Amino acid sequence: MVNLRIVPNLWSLTRPKEVLKEAKRTIYSKPPRNRIGAAQSFFVMSVFAAAMFVPAAWILHHLPEYRQKAQHTPSSSSSPSSSSSPGSCSSSF
């Protein structure tokens, strides 16, 4: 007799075998029913490449504007003693 405290869910142990059988059923080794032409492949790859490169190109093109905005941001306080630069040691515990 199997102690159920040791094996709380026996079904979960056999589940991976069933999933593997399902995966094997969906794998086909025959040629495709509908062939995809060169034009369709080129179009899909072009759309994918554009989706990857256009946002990166936009950011790189506008990088000088982003840098100018970062330099011209007003600081919260104008006193030099309360600056919070990485090298300053201001301990306010």
PDB file of N, CA, C and O in Angstrom:
ATOM      1  N   MET A   1       0.843  -1.172   0.000  1.00  0.00           N
ATOM      2  CA  MET A   1       0.000   0.000   0.000  1.00  0.00           C
ATOM      3  C   MET A   1       0.893   1.242   0.000  1.00  0.00           C
ATOM      4  O   MET A   1       1.872   1.310   0.743  1.00  0.00           O
ATOM      5  N   VAL A   2       0.550   2.215  -0.832  1.00  0.00           N
ATOM      6  CA  VAL A   2       1.344   3.426  -0.971  1.00  0.00           C
ATOM      7  C   VAL A   2       0.877   4.454   0.050  1.00  0.00           C
ATOM      8  O   VAL A   2      -0.318   4.713   0.197  1.00  0.00           O
ATOM      9  N   ASN A   3       1.826   5.020   0.735  1.00  0.00           N
ATOM     10  CA  ASN A   3       1.514   6.062   1.699  1.00  0.00           C
ATOM     11  C   ASN A   3       1.259   7.364   0.935  1.00  0.00           C
ATOM     12  O   ASN A   3       2.151   7.855   0.242  1.00  0.00           O
ATOM     13  N   LEU A   4       0.059   7.924   1.053  1.00  0.00           N
ATOM     14  CA  LEU A   4      -0.302   9.112   0.291  1.00  0.00           C
ATOM     15  C   LEU A   4       0.420  10.357   0.786  1.00  0.00           C
ATOM     16  O   LEU A   4       0.475  11.360   0.074  1.00  0.00           O
ATOM     17  N   ARG A   5       0.966  10.311   1.976  1.00  0.00           N
ATOM     18  CA  ARG A   5       1.722  11.464   2.465  1.00  0.00           C
ATOM     19  C   ARG A   5       3.057  11.583   1.733  1.00  0.00           C
ATOM     20  O   ARG A   5       3.573  12.688   1.566  1.00  0.00           O
ATOM     21  N   ILE A   6       3.608  10.481   1.305  1.00  0.00           N
ATOM     22  CA  ILE A   6       4.882  10.504   0.576  1.00  0.00           C
ATOM     23  C   ILE A   6       4.638  10.970  -0.856  1.00  0.00           C
ATOM     24  O   ILE A   6       5.383  11.804  -1.373  1.00  0.00           O
ATOM     25  N   VAL A   7       3.601  10.437  -1.499  1.00  0.00           N
ATOM     26  CA  VAL A   7       3.262  10.802  -2.873  1.00  0.00           C
ATOM     27  C   VAL A   7       1.912  11.512  -2.832  1.00  0.00           C
ATOM     28  O   VAL A   7       0.878  10.858  -2.966  1.00  0.00           O
ATOM     29  N   PRO A   8       1.896  12.843  -2.649  1.00  0.00           N
ATOM     30  CA  PRO A   8       0.633  13.537  -2.469  1.00  0.00           C
ATOM     31  C   PRO A   8      -0.233  13.573  -3.727  1.00  0.00           C
ATOM     32  O   PRO A   8      -1.460  13.550  -3.632  1.00  0.00           O
ATOM     33  N   ASN A   9       0.387  13.628  -4.891  1.00  0.00           N
ATOM     34  CA  ASN A   9      -0.389  13.721  -6.118  1.00  0.00           C
ATOM     35  C   ASN A   9       0.253  12.824  -7.161  1.00  0.00           C
ATOM     36  O   ASN A   9       1.156  13.244  -7.884  1.00  0.00           O
ATOM     37  N   LEU A  10      -0.210  11.610  -7.234  1.00  0.00           N
ATOM     38  CA  LEU A  10       0.360  10.636  -8.158  1.00  0.00           C
ATOM     39  C   LEU A  10       0.096  11.025  -9.603  1.00  0.00           C
ATOM     40  O   LEU A  10       0.891  10.708 -10.488  1.00  0.00           O
ATOM     41  N   TRP A  11      -1.014  11.707  -9.849  1.00  0.00           N
ATOM     42  CA  TRP A  11      -1.362  12.111 -11.207  1.00  0.00           C
ATOM     43  C   TRP A  11      -0.331  13.082 -11.785  1.00  0.00           C
ATOM     44  O   TRP A  11      -0.043  13.039 -12.981  1.00  0.00           O
ATOM     45  N   SER A  12       0.223  13.955 -10.945  1.00  0.00           N
ATOM     46  CA  SER A  12       1.200  14.927 -11.437  1.00  0.00           C
ATOM     47  C   SER A  12       2.509  14.262 -11.847  1.00  0.00           C
ATOM     48  O   SER A  12       3.276  14.835 -12.620  1.00  0.00           O
ATOM     49  N   LEU A  13       2.771  13.072 -11.343  1.00  0.00           N
ATOM     50  CA  LEU A  13       3.997  12.382 -11.722  1.00  0.00           C
ATOM     51  C   LEU A  13       3.865  11.725 -13.094  1.00  0.00           C
ATOM     52  O   LEU A  13       4.865  11.563 -13.793  1.00  0.00           O
ATOM     53  N   THR A  14       2.672  11.352 -13.487  1.00  0.00           N
ATOM     54  CA  THR A  14       2.473  10.717 -14.788  1.00  0.00           C
ATOM     55  C   THR A  14       2.100  11.730 -15.855  1.00  0.00           C
ATOM     56  O   THR A  14       2.074  11.372 -17.033  1.00  0.00           O
ATOM     57  N   ARG A  15       1.819  12.943 -15.512  1.00  0.00           N
ATOM     58  CA  ARG A  15       1.405  13.984 -16.465  1.00  0.00           C
ATOM     59  C   ARG A  15       2.456  14.274 -17.531  1.00  0.00           C
ATOM     60  O   ARG A  15       2.070  14.422 -18.690  1.00  0.00           O
ATOM     61  N   PRO A  16       3.740  14.367 -17.239  1.00  0.00           N
ATOM     62  CA  PRO A  16       4.716  14.665 -18.293  1.00  0.00           C
ATOM     63  C   PRO A  16       4.710  13.655 -19.434  1.00  0.00           C
ATOM     64  O   PRO A  16       4.960  14.031 -20.580  1.00  0.00           O
ATOM     65  N   LYS A  17       4.432  12.387 -19.155  1.00  0.00           N
ATOM     66  CA  LYS A  17       4.382  11.394 -20.222  1.00  0.00           C
ATOM     67  C   LYS A  17       3.225  11.678 -21.163  1.00  0.00           C
ATOM     68  O   LYS A  17       3.354  11.508 -22.375  1.00  0.00           O
ATOM     69  N   GLU A  18       2.096  12.109 -20.616  1.00  0.00           N
ATOM     70  CA  GLU A  18       0.946  12.434 -21.449  1.00  0.00           C
ATOM     71  C   GLU A  18       1.223  13.664 -22.294  1.00  0.00           C
ATOM     72  O   GLU A  18       0.816  13.720 -23.454  1.00  0.00           O
ATOM     73  N   VAL A  19       1.896  14.635 -21.741  1.00  0.00           N
ATOM     74  CA  VAL A  19       2.235  15.839 -22.495  1.00  0.00           C
ATOM     75  C   VAL A  19       3.184  15.486 -23.631  1.00  0.00           C
ATOM     76  O   VAL A  19       3.048  16.018 -24.733  1.00  0.00           O
ATOM     77  N   LEU A  20       4.130  14.609 -23.384  1.00  0.00           N
ATOM     78  CA  LEU A  20       5.064  14.200 -24.415  1.00  0.00           C
ATOM     79  C   LEU A  20       4.342  13.489 -25.548  1.00  0.00           C
ATOM     80  O   LEU A  20       4.669  13.696 -26.716  1.00  0.00           O
ATOM     81  N   LYS A  21       3.366  12.653 -25.216  1.00  0.00           N
ATOM     82  CA  LYS A  21       2.584  11.977 -26.249  1.00  0.00           C
ATOM     83  C   LYS A  21       1.803  12.978 -27.079  1.00  0.00           C
ATOM     84  O   LYS A  21       1.711  12.832 -28.298  1.00  0.00           O
ATOM     85  N   GLU A  22       1.235  14.002 -26.434  1.00  0.00           N
ATOM     86  CA  GLU A  22       0.500  15.035 -27.160  1.00  0.00           C
ATOM     87  C   GLU A  22       1.433  15.805 -28.095  1.00  0.00           C
ATOM     88  O   GLU A  22       1.054  16.128 -29.220  1.00  0.00           O
ATOM     89  N   ALA A  23       2.637  16.097 -27.639  1.00  0.00           N
ATOM     90  CA  ALA A  23       3.587  16.838 -28.464  1.00  0.00           C
ATOM     91  C   ALA A  23       3.992  16.021 -29.683  1.00  0.00           C
ATOM     92  O   ALA A  23       4.173  16.573 -30.768  1.00  0.00           O
ATOM     93  N   LYS A  24       4.135  14.714 -29.511  1.00  0.00           N
ATOM     94  CA  LYS A  24       4.505  13.871 -30.644  1.00  0.00           C
ATOM     95  C   LYS A  24       3.388  13.807 -31.668  1.00  0.00           C
ATOM     96  O   LYS A  24       3.655  13.642 -32.858  1.00  0.00           O
ATOM     97  N   ARG A  25       2.148  13.934 -31.235  1.00  0.00           N
ATOM     98  CA  ARG A  25       1.021  13.897 -32.162  1.00  0.00           C
ATOM     99  C   ARG A  25       0.969  15.136 -33.048  1.00  0.00           C
ATOM    100  O   ARG A  25       0.443  15.073 -34.159  1.00  0.00           O
ATOM    101  N   THR A  26       1.499  16.251 -32.581  1.00  0.00           N
ATOM    102  CA  THR A  26       1.426  17.480 -33.363  1.00  0.00           C
ATOM    103  C   THR A  26       2.640  17.697 -34.255  1.00  0.00           C
ATOM    104  O   THR A  26       2.690  18.694 -34.976  1.00  0.00           O
ATOM    105  N   ILE A  27       3.601  16.815 -34.232  1.00  0.00           N
ATOM    106  CA  ILE A  27       4.776  16.940 -35.081  1.00  0.00           C
ATOM    107  C   ILE A  27       4.524  16.172 -36.374  1.00  0.00           C
ATOM    108  O   ILE A  27       4.201  14.984 -36.351  1.00  0.00           O
ATOM    109  N   TYR A  28       4.674  16.861 -37.496  1.00  0.00           N
ATOM    110  CA  TYR A  28       4.450  16.247 -38.797  1.00  0.00           C
ATOM    111  C   TYR A  28       5.777  16.122 -39.527  1.00  0.00           C
ATOM    112  O   TYR A  28       6.617  17.019 -39.453  1.00  0.00           O
ATOM    113  N   SER A  29       5.965  15.031 -40.219  1.00  0.00           N
ATOM    114  CA  SER A  29       7.203  14.836 -40.957  1.00  0.00           C
ATOM    115  C   SER A  29       6.967  14.881 -42.460  1.00  0.00           C
ATOM    116  O   SER A  29       7.827  14.471 -43.241  1.00  0.00           O
ATOM    117  N   LYS A  30       5.804  15.377 -42.863  1.00  0.00           N
ATOM    118  CA  LYS A  30       5.479  15.479 -44.283  1.00  0.00           C
ATOM    119  C   LYS A  30       5.814  16.878 -44.784  1.00  0.00           C
ATOM    120  O   LYS A  30       5.983  17.801 -43.987  1.00  0.00           O
ATOM    121  N   PRO A  31       5.911  17.037 -46.102  1.00  0.00           N
ATOM    122  CA  PRO A  31       6.125  18.380 -46.652  1.00  0.00           C
ATOM    123  C   PRO A  31       4.921  19.285 -46.337  1.00  0.00           C
ATOM    124  O   PRO A  31       3.824  18.783 -46.095  1.00  0.00           O
ATOM    125  N   PRO A  32       5.111  20.582 -46.339  1.00  0.00           N
ATOM    126  CA  PRO A  32       4.004  21.475 -46.014  1.00  0.00           C
ATOM    127  C   PRO A  32       2.896  21.426 -47.066  1.00  0.00           C
ATOM    128  O   PRO A  32       3.152  21.197 -48.248  1.00  0.00           O
ATOM    129  N   ARG A  33       1.672  21.644 -46.617  1.00  0.00           N
ATOM    130  CA  ARG A  33       0.539  21.634 -47.552  1.00  0.00           C
ATOM    131  C   ARG A  33       0.571  22.863 -48.444  1.00  0.00           C
ATOM    132  O   ARG A  33       0.357  22.761 -49.652  1.00  0.00           O
ATOM    133  N   ASN A  34       0.835  24.013 -47.863  1.00  0.00           N
ATOM    134  CA  ASN A  34       0.891  25.272 -48.616  1.00  0.00           C
ATOM    135  C   ASN A  34       2.316  25.797 -48.568  1.00  0.00           C
ATOM    136  O   ASN A  34       2.840  26.106 -47.498  1.00  0.00           O
ATOM    137  N   ARG A  35       2.921  25.891 -49.703  1.00  0.00           N
ATOM    138  CA  ARG A  35       4.283  26.404 -49.750  1.00  0.00           C
ATOM    139  C   ARG A  35       4.272  27.917 -49.626  1.00  0.00           C
ATOM    140  O   ARG A  35       3.415  28.598 -50.187  1.00  0.00           O
ATOM    141  N   ILE A  36       5.237  28.426 -48.883  1.00  0.00           N
ATOM    142  CA  ILE A  36       5.377  29.868 -48.712  1.00  0.00           C
ATOM    143  C   ILE A  36       6.413  30.340 -49.716  1.00  0.00           C
ATOM    144  O   ILE A  36       7.532  29.827 -49.758  1.00  0.00           O
ATOM    145  N   GLY A  37       6.040  31.305 -50.511  1.00  0.00           N
ATOM    146  CA  GLY A  37       6.915  31.796 -51.560  1.00  0.00           C
ATOM    147  C   GLY A  37       8.006  32.699 -51.043  1.00  0.00           C
ATOM    148  O   GLY A  37       8.014  33.094 -49.878  1.00  0.00           O
ATOM    149  N   ALA A  38       8.931  33.020 -51.933  1.00  0.00           N
ATOM    150  CA  ALA A  38      10.055  33.882 -51.569  1.00  0.00           C
ATOM    151  C   ALA A  38       9.580  35.294 -51.242  1.00  0.00           C
ATOM    152  O   ALA A  38      10.121  35.939 -50.344  1.00  0.00           O
ATOM    153  N   ALA A  39       8.578  35.772 -51.964  1.00  0.00           N
ATOM    154  CA  ALA A  39       8.069  37.122 -51.725  1.00  0.00           C
ATOM    155  C   ALA A  39       7.426  37.222 -50.342  1.00  0.00           C
ATOM    156  O   ALA A  39       7.628  38.204 -49.627  1.00  0.00           O
ATOM    157  N   GLN A  40       6.656  36.210 -49.973  1.00  0.00           N
ATOM    158  CA  GLN A  40       6.032  36.220 -48.656  1.00  0.00           C
ATOM    159  C   GLN A  40       7.083  36.142 -47.556  1.00  0.00           C
ATOM    160  O   GLN A  40       6.982  36.843 -46.548  1.00  0.00           O
ATOM    161  N   SER A  41       8.072  35.309 -47.739  1.00  0.00           N
ATOM    162  CA  SER A  41       9.138  35.198 -46.740  1.00  0.00           C
ATOM    163  C   SER A  41       9.891  36.519 -46.602  1.00  0.00           C
ATOM    164  O   SER A  41      10.188  36.959 -45.492  1.00  0.00           O
ATOM    165  N   PHE A  42      10.194  37.142 -47.729  1.00  0.00           N
ATOM    166  CA  PHE A  42      10.903  38.422 -47.710  1.00  0.00           C
ATOM    167  C   PHE A  42      10.075  39.487 -47.000  1.00  0.00           C
ATOM    168  O   PHE A  42      10.606  40.267 -46.210  1.00  0.00           O
ATOM    169  N   PHE A  43       8.768  39.520 -47.282  1.00  0.00           N
ATOM    170  CA  PHE A  43       7.892  40.502 -46.656  1.00  0.00           C
ATOM    171  C   PHE A  43       7.848  40.313 -45.140  1.00  0.00           C
ATOM    172  O   PHE A  43       7.964  41.282 -44.390  1.00  0.00           O
ATOM    173  N   VAL A  44       7.685  39.089 -44.695  1.00  0.00           N
ATOM    174  CA  VAL A  44       7.596  38.821 -43.257  1.00  0.00           C
ATOM    175  C   VAL A  44       8.905  39.161 -42.568  1.00  0.00           C
ATOM    176  O   VAL A  44       8.894  39.755 -41.490  1.00  0.00           O
ATOM    177  N   MET A  45      10.029  38.799 -43.165  1.00  0.00           N
ATOM    178  CA  MET A  45      11.325  39.123 -42.550  1.00  0.00           C
ATOM    179  C   MET A  45      11.571  40.626 -42.537  1.00  0.00           C
ATOM    180  O   MET A  45      12.186  41.142 -41.604  1.00  0.00           O
ATOM    181  N   SER A  46      11.096  41.338 -43.567  1.00  0.00           N
ATOM    182  CA  SER A  46      11.258  42.798 -43.599  1.00  0.00           C
ATOM    183  C   SER A  46      10.438  43.464 -42.501  1.00  0.00           C
ATOM    184  O   SER A  46      10.918  44.382 -41.837  1.00  0.00           O
ATOM    185  N   VAL A  47       9.211  43.008 -42.308  1.00  0.00           N
ATOM    186  CA  VAL A  47       8.370  43.572 -41.250  1.00  0.00           C
ATOM    187  C   VAL A  47       8.995  43.308 -39.885  1.00  0.00           C
ATOM    188  O   VAL A  47       9.000  44.188 -39.024  1.00  0.00           O
ATOM    189  N   PHE A  48       9.514  42.117 -39.684  1.00  0.00           N
ATOM    190  CA  PHE A  48      10.155  41.790 -38.409  1.00  0.00           C
ATOM    191  C   PHE A  48      11.378  42.664 -38.183  1.00  0.00           C
ATOM    192  O   PHE A  48      11.577  43.181 -37.083  1.00  0.00           O
ATOM    193  N   ALA A  49      12.202  42.836 -39.218  1.00  0.00           N
ATOM    194  CA  ALA A  49      13.400  43.663 -39.077  1.00  0.00           C
ATOM    195  C   ALA A  49      13.026  45.114 -38.791  1.00  0.00           C
ATOM    196  O   ALA A  49      13.669  45.773 -37.974  1.00  0.00           O
ATOM    197  N   ALA A  50      11.991  45.610 -39.458  1.00  0.00           N
ATOM    198  CA  ALA A  50      11.554  46.992 -39.212  1.00  0.00           C
ATOM    199  C   ALA A  50      11.046  47.149 -37.790  1.00  0.00           C
ATOM    200  O   ALA A  50      11.307  48.163 -37.142  1.00  0.00           O
ATOM    201  N   ALA A  51      10.325  46.157 -37.305  1.00  0.00           N
ATOM    202  CA  ALA A  51       9.817  46.222 -35.933  1.00  0.00           C
ATOM    203  C   ALA A  51      10.959  46.250 -34.922  1.00  0.00           C
ATOM    204  O   ALA A  51      10.811  46.814 -33.838  1.00  0.00           O
ATOM    205  N   MET A  52      12.086  45.654 -35.263  1.00  0.00           N
ATOM    206  CA  MET A  52      13.232  45.656 -34.352  1.00  0.00           C
ATOM    207  C   MET A  52      14.065  46.936 -34.467  1.00  0.00           C
ATOM    208  O   MET A  52      14.507  47.480 -33.455  1.00  0.00           O
ATOM    209  N   PHE A  53      14.279  47.416 -35.691  1.00  0.00           N
ATOM    210  CA  PHE A  53      15.234  48.500 -35.911  1.00  0.00           C
ATOM    211  C   PHE A  53      14.635  49.899 -35.824  1.00  0.00           C
ATOM    212  O   PHE A  53      15.352  50.839 -35.481  1.00  0.00           O
ATOM    213  N   VAL A  54      13.363  50.071 -36.116  1.00  0.00           N
ATOM    214  CA  VAL A  54      12.785  51.416 -36.116  1.00  0.00           C
ATOM    215  C   VAL A  54      12.806  52.039 -34.718  1.00  0.00           C
ATOM    216  O   VAL A  54      13.225  53.191 -34.604  1.00  0.00           O
ATOM    217  N   PRO A  55      12.387  51.364 -33.658  1.00  0.00           N
ATOM    218  CA  PRO A  55      12.481  52.012 -32.331  1.00  0.00           C
ATOM    219  C   PRO A  55      13.919  52.342 -31.922  1.00  0.00           C
ATOM    220  O   PRO A  55      14.170  53.391 -31.329  1.00  0.00           O
ATOM    221  N   ALA A  56      14.850  51.459 -32.234  1.00  0.00           N
ATOM    222  CA  ALA A  56      16.246  51.733 -31.890  1.00  0.00           C
ATOM    223  C   ALA A  56      16.771  52.925 -32.687  1.00  0.00           C
ATOM    224  O   ALA A  56      17.494  53.759 -32.142  1.00  0.00           O
ATOM    225  N   ALA A  57      16.423  53.014 -33.949  1.00  0.00           N
ATOM    226  CA  ALA A  57      16.859  54.140 -34.775  1.00  0.00           C
ATOM    227  C   ALA A  57      16.233  55.444 -34.281  1.00  0.00           C
ATOM    228  O   ALA A  57      16.889  56.486 -34.290  1.00  0.00           O
ATOM    229  N   TRP A  58      14.984  55.395 -33.855  1.00  0.00           N
ATOM    230  CA  TRP A  58      14.315  56.591 -33.323  1.00  0.00           C
ATOM    231  C   TRP A  58      15.047  57.102 -32.083  1.00  0.00           C
ATOM    232  O   TRP A  58      15.297  58.300 -31.956  1.00  0.00           O
ATOM    233  N   ILE A  59      15.380  56.216 -31.195  1.00  0.00           N
ATOM    234  CA  ILE A  59      16.069  56.616 -29.968  1.00  0.00           C
ATOM    235  C   ILE A  59      17.449  57.177 -30.289  1.00  0.00           C
ATOM    236  O   ILE A  59      17.830  58.217 -29.751  1.00  0.00           O
ATOM    237  N   LEU A  60      18.205  56.504 -31.158  1.00  0.00           N
ATOM    238  CA  LEU A  60      19.543  56.988 -31.507  1.00  0.00           C
ATOM    239  C   LEU A  60      19.486  58.334 -32.233  1.00  0.00           C
ATOM    240  O   LEU A  60      20.362  59.179 -32.047  1.00  0.00           O
ATOM    241  N   HIS A  61      18.454  58.532 -33.061  1.00  0.00           N
ATOM    242  CA  HIS A  61      18.325  59.792 -33.789  1.00  0.00           C
ATOM    243  C   HIS A  61      18.020  60.946 -32.837  1.00  0.00           C
ATOM    244  O   HIS A  61      18.515  62.055 -33.039  1.00  0.00           O
ATOM    245  N   HIS A  62      17.223  60.705 -31.816  1.00  0.00           N
ATOM    246  CA  HIS A  62      16.828  61.752 -30.886  1.00  0.00           C
ATOM    247  C   HIS A  62      17.711  61.821 -29.637  1.00  0.00           C
ATOM    248  O   HIS A  62      17.385  62.544 -28.695  1.00  0.00           O
ATOM    249  N   LEU A  63      18.803  61.093 -29.615  1.00  0.00           N
ATOM    250  CA  LEU A  63      19.692  61.079 -28.461  1.00  0.00           C
ATOM    251  C   LEU A  63      20.233  62.461 -28.099  1.00  0.00           C
ATOM    252  O   LEU A  63      20.272  62.781 -26.911  1.00  0.00           O
ATOM    253  N   PRO A  64      20.656  63.307 -29.056  1.00  0.00           N
ATOM    254  CA  PRO A  64      21.112  64.652 -28.672  1.00  0.00           C
ATOM    255  C   PRO A  64      20.024  65.469 -27.976  1.00  0.00           C
ATOM    256  O   PRO A  64      20.320  66.225 -27.050  1.00  0.00           O
ATOM    257  N   GLU A  65      18.774  65.327 -28.406  1.00  0.00           N
ATOM    258  CA  GLU A  65      17.682  66.051 -27.750  1.00  0.00           C
ATOM    259  C   GLU A  65      17.500  65.558 -26.320  1.00  0.00           C
ATOM    260  O   GLU A  65      17.281  66.355 -25.408  1.00  0.00           O
ATOM    261  N   TYR A  66      17.590  64.259 -26.127  1.00  0.00           N
ATOM    262  CA  TYR A  66      17.455  63.710 -24.786  1.00  0.00           C
ATOM    263  C   TYR A  66      18.582  64.200 -23.875  1.00  0.00           C
ATOM    264  O   TYR A  66      18.352  64.473 -22.697  1.00  0.00           O
ATOM    265  N   ARG A  67      19.782  64.310 -24.410  1.00  0.00           N
ATOM    266  CA  ARG A  67      20.909  64.796 -23.614  1.00  0.00           C
ATOM    267  C   ARG A  67      20.717  66.258 -23.230  1.00  0.00           C
ATOM    268  O   ARG A  67      21.024  66.648 -22.103  1.00  0.00           O
ATOM    269  N   GLN A  68      20.211  67.074 -24.161  1.00  0.00           N
ATOM    270  CA  GLN A  68      19.980  68.480 -23.865  1.00  0.00           C
ATOM    271  C   GLN A  68      18.916  68.643 -22.791  1.00  0.00           C
ATOM    272  O   GLN A  68      19.044  69.497 -21.913  1.00  0.00           O
ATOM    273  N   LYS A  69      17.875  67.835 -22.855  1.00  0.00           N
ATOM    274  CA  LYS A  69      16.827  67.909 -21.842  1.00  0.00           C
ATOM    275  C   LYS A  69      17.366  67.510 -20.470  1.00  0.00           C
ATOM    276  O   LYS A  69      16.971  68.089 -19.458  1.00  0.00           O
ATOM    277  N   ALA A  70      18.255  66.533 -20.429  1.00  0.00           N
ATOM    278  CA  ALA A  70      18.822  66.089 -19.160  1.00  0.00           C
ATOM    279  C   ALA A  70      19.734  67.155 -18.549  1.00  0.00           C
ATOM    280  O   ALA A  70      19.800  67.274 -17.326  1.00  0.00           O
ATOM    281  N   GLN A  71      20.432  67.924 -19.371  1.00  0.00           N
ATOM    282  CA  GLN A  71      21.336  68.957 -18.858  1.00  0.00           C
ATOM    283  C   GLN A  71      20.574  70.189 -18.395  1.00  0.00           C
ATOM    284  O   GLN A  71      21.038  70.891 -17.497  1.00  0.00           O
ATOM    285  N   HIS A  72      19.423  70.470 -18.979  1.00  0.00           N
ATOM    286  CA  HIS A  72      18.681  71.689 -18.665  1.00  0.00           C
ATOM    287  C   HIS A  72      17.586  71.474 -17.629  1.00  0.00           C
ATOM    288  O   HIS A  72      16.750  72.357 -17.439  1.00  0.00           O
ATOM    289  N   THR A  73      17.565  70.357 -16.970  1.00  0.00           N
ATOM    290  CA  THR A  73      16.547  70.149 -15.936  1.00  0.00           C
ATOM    291  C   THR A  73      16.899  70.993 -14.723  1.00  0.00           C
ATOM    292  O   THR A  73      18.050  70.992 -14.286  1.00  0.00           O
ATOM    293  N   PRO A  74      15.933  71.711 -14.172  1.00  0.00           N
ATOM    294  CA  PRO A  74      16.232  72.552 -12.992  1.00  0.00           C
ATOM    295  C   PRO A  74      16.428  71.684 -11.762  1.00  0.00           C
ATOM    296  O   PRO A  74      15.716  70.703 -11.551  1.00  0.00           O
ATOM    297  N   SER A  75      17.404  72.064 -10.961  1.00  0.00           N
ATOM    298  CA  SER A  75      17.660  71.309  -9.727  1.00  0.00           C
ATOM    299  C   SER A  75      16.651  71.732  -8.667  1.00  0.00           C
ATOM    300  O   SER A  75      16.113  72.838  -8.728  1.00  0.00           O
ATOM    301  N   SER A  76      16.394  70.869  -7.707  1.00  0.00           N
ATOM    302  CA  SER A  76      15.385  71.142  -6.681  1.00  0.00           C
ATOM    303  C   SER A  76      15.856  72.182  -5.674  1.00  0.00           C
ATOM    304  O   SER A  76      15.031  72.911  -5.123  1.00  0.00           O
ATOM    305  N   SER A  77      17.136  72.272  -5.423  1.00  0.00           N
ATOM    306  CA  SER A  77      17.662  73.280  -4.489  1.00  0.00           C
ATOM    307  C   SER A  77      18.865  73.961  -5.112  1.00  0.00           C
ATOM    308  O   SER A  77      19.632  73.340  -5.849  1.00  0.00           O
ATOM    309  N   SER A  78      19.024  75.238  -4.813  1.00  0.00           N
ATOM    310  CA  SER A  78      20.117  75.992  -5.421  1.00  0.00           C
ATOM    311  C   SER A  78      21.322  76.143  -4.508  1.00  0.00           C
ATOM    312  O   SER A  78      22.339  76.691  -4.933  1.00  0.00           O
ATOM    313  N   SER A  79      21.242  75.678  -3.276  1.00  0.00           N
ATOM    314  CA  SER A  79      22.379  75.822  -2.372  1.00  0.00           C
ATOM    315  C   SER A  79      23.400  74.722  -2.641  1.00  0.00           C
ATOM    316  O   SER A  79      23.015  73.563  -2.798  1.00  0.00           O
ATOM    317  N   PRO A  80      24.690  75.048  -2.700  1.00  0.00           N
ATOM    318  CA  PRO A  80      25.710  74.039  -3.017  1.00  0.00           C
ATOM    319  C   PRO A  80      25.942  73.043  -1.886  1.00  0.00           C
ATOM    320  O   PRO A  80      26.457  71.953  -2.132  1.00  0.00           O
ATOM    321  N   SER A  81      25.575  73.392  -0.646  1.00  0.00           N
ATOM    322  CA  SER A  81      25.840  72.479   0.458  1.00  0.00           C
ATOM    323  C   SER A  81      24.872  71.297   0.473  1.00  0.00           C
ATOM    324  O   SER A  81      25.180  70.253   1.048  1.00  0.00           O
ATOM    325  N   SER A  82      23.720  71.450  -0.147  1.00  0.00           N
ATOM    326  CA  SER A  82      22.742  70.372  -0.109  1.00  0.00           C
ATOM    327  C   SER A  82      22.727  69.563  -1.404  1.00  0.00           C
ATOM    328  O   SER A  82      21.748  68.877  -1.696  1.00  0.00           O
ATOM    329  N   SER A  83      23.799  69.641  -2.174  1.00  0.00           N
ATOM    330  CA  SER A  83      23.845  68.853  -3.407  1.00  0.00           C
ATOM    331  C   SER A  83      24.053  67.384  -3.067  1.00  0.00           C
ATOM    332  O   SER A  83      24.807  67.037  -2.158  1.00  0.00           O
ATOM    333  N   SER A  84      23.382  66.552  -3.799  1.00  0.00           N
ATOM    334  CA  SER A  84      23.482  65.115  -3.517  1.00  0.00           C
ATOM    335  C   SER A  84      24.198  64.419  -4.664  1.00  0.00           C
ATOM    336  O   SER A  84      23.620  63.583  -5.359  1.00  0.00           O
ATOM    337  N   SER A  85      25.449  64.772  -4.849  1.00  0.00           N
ATOM    338  CA  SER A  85      26.242  64.100  -5.863  1.00  0.00           C
ATOM    339  C   SER A  85      26.733  62.772  -5.306  1.00  0.00           C
ATOM    340  O   SER A  85      26.777  62.594  -4.089  1.00  0.00           O
ATOM    341  N   PRO A  86      27.103  61.835  -6.177  1.00  0.00           N
ATOM    342  CA  PRO A  86      27.530  60.531  -5.686  1.00  0.00           C
ATOM    343  C   PRO A  86      28.739  60.568  -4.782  1.00  0.00           C
ATOM    344  O   PRO A  86      28.886  59.687  -3.934  1.00  0.00           O
ATOM    345  N   GLY A  87      29.615  61.554  -4.927  1.00  0.00           N
ATOM    346  CA  GLY A  87      30.819  61.610  -4.120  1.00  0.00           C
ATOM    347  C   GLY A  87      30.652  62.311  -2.791  1.00  0.00           C
ATOM    348  O   GLY A  87      31.512  62.199  -1.918  1.00  0.00           O
ATOM    349  N   SER A  88      29.539  63.046  -2.622  1.00  0.00           N
ATOM    350  CA  SER A  88      29.372  63.800  -1.381  1.00  0.00           C
ATOM    351  C   SER A  88      28.920  62.892  -0.250  1.00  0.00           C
ATOM    352  O   SER A  88      28.201  61.914  -0.456  1.00  0.00           O
ATOM    353  N   CYS A  89      29.356  63.237   0.930  1.00  0.00           N
ATOM    354  CA  CYS A  89      29.002  62.456   2.119  1.00  0.00           C
ATOM    355  C   CYS A  89      28.097  63.282   2.991  1.00  0.00           C
ATOM    356  O   CYS A  89      28.570  64.088   3.791  1.00  0.00           O
ATOM    357  N   SER A  90      26.834  63.100   2.854  1.00  0.00           N
ATOM    358  CA  SER A  90      25.896  63.804   3.733  1.00  0.00           C
ATOM    359  C   SER A  90      25.129  62.755   4.516  1.00  0.00           C
ATOM    360  O   SER A  90      24.312  62.019   3.963  1.00  0.00           O
ATOM    361  N   SER A  91      25.401  62.699   5.791  1.00  0.00           N
ATOM    362  CA  SER A  91      24.750  61.696   6.620  1.00  0.00           C
ATOM    363  C   SER A  91      23.646  62.358   7.410  1.00  0.00           C
ATOM    364  O   SER A  91      23.914  63.202   8.265  1.00  0.00           O
ATOM    365  N   SER A  92      22.419  61.992   7.140  1.00  0.00           N
ATOM    366  CA  SER A  92      21.274  62.517   7.879  1.00  0.00           C
ATOM    367  C   SER A  92      20.459  61.336   8.363  1.00  0.00           C
ATOM    368  O   SER A  92      19.419  61.006   7.792  1.00  0.00           O
ATOM    369  N   PHE A  93      20.940  60.701   9.421  1.00  0.00           N
ATOM    370  CA  PHE A  93      20.271  59.507   9.932  1.00  0.00           C
ATOM    371  C   PHE A  93      19.290  59.889  10.944  1.00  0.00           C
ATOM    372  O   PHE A  93      18.613  59.027  11.504  1.00  0.00           O
TER     373      PHE A  93
END
